[in-house]
Amino acid sequence: MENTHIAFVIGDVARLYRRRFDERTRSFGITGPQMRALVAIMRFPGINQGALADRLDVEPITTCRMVDRLEQAELVERRRDPQDRRAWQLYLTESAEPIAQELQAIGQTVLDDSLQGITPAEREGALAMLAKIRDNLAQASSHPHPVDHPPVAQHGGQGHG
């Protein structure tokens, strides 16, 4: 039996969710990351670009370019943050609302399809376990454990022989 690591399975599941979602939304004419940005902005109206970058797990400059494109497509608007004049809050435009709702419905269909044959109790148990893993990882990042690494071999100009 293959030794399957839970982190790899979680990564595979996330990748496959994105792939299935992207397959079903290809006709929208925007990229998968742009769609995920729209859905995040719909779920968190007024989110700033830094928080959106964190949520999408991309670099802030990537998020800035993505938001630029969404703004040019008249799907997203930037508004000055009243608490911080240097920051921008992001909102969907009126024309983006039906698109975002359709994307959310497609996402729900992908989720429903993925949960076929899994009982509500199994879903609750899996969700509780994943939430605990997430919480452990979130807590671990604020308390790094030192790891002893073997020295990296130097391969500079010295011959062996």
HUMOPE-V913563 format. One record per backbone hydrogen bond with DSSP energy under -1.0 kcal/mol. NH is the residue of the N-H (numbers start at 1). CO is the residue of the C=O. If there is no record, write none. Layout:
BEGIN
nh=NH co=CO
nh=NH co=CO
END
This chain:
BEGIN
nh=4 co=2
nh=9 co=5
nh=10 co=6
nh=11 co=7
nh=12 co=8
nh=13 co=9
nh=14 co=10
nh=15 co=11
nh=16 co=12
nh=17 co=13
nh=18 co=14
nh=19 co=15
nh=20 co=16
nh=21 co=17
nh=22 co=18
nh=23 co=19
nh=24 co=20
nh=28 co=25
nh=29 co=26
nh=35 co=31
nh=36 co=32
nh=37 co=33
nh=38 co=34
nh=39 co=35
nh=40 co=36
nh=41 co=37
nh=42 co=38
nh=43 co=39
nh=44 co=40
nh=46 co=90
nh=47 co=44
nh=52 co=48
nh=53 co=49
nh=54 co=50
nh=55 co=51
nh=56 co=52
nh=58 co=53
nh=63 co=59
nh=64 co=60
nh=65 co=61
nh=66 co=62
nh=67 co=63
nh=68 co=64
nh=69 co=65
nh=70 co=66
nh=71 co=67
nh=72 co=68
nh=73 co=69
nh=74 co=71
nh=75 co=70
nh=76 co=70
nh=77 co=91
nh=79 co=89
nh=81 co=87
nh=87 co=84
nh=89 co=79
nh=90 co=47
nh=91 co=77
nh=93 co=75
nh=97 co=93
nh=100 co=96
nh=101 co=97
nh=102 co=98
nh=103 co=99
nh=104 co=100
nh=105 co=101
nh=106 co=102
nh=107 co=103
nh=108 co=104
nh=109 co=105
nh=110 co=106
nh=111 co=107
nh=112 co=108
nh=113 co=109
nh=114 co=110
nh=115 co=111
nh=116 co=113
nh=118 co=115
nh=123 co=119
nh=124 co=120
nh=125 co=121
nh=126 co=122
nh=127 co=123
nh=128 co=124
nh=129 co=125
nh=130 co=126
nh=131 co=127
nh=132 co=128
nh=133 co=129
nh=134 co=130
nh=135 co=131
nh=136 co=132
nh=137 co=133
nh=138 co=134
nh=139 co=135
nh=140 co=136
nh=141 co=137
nh=158 co=156
END
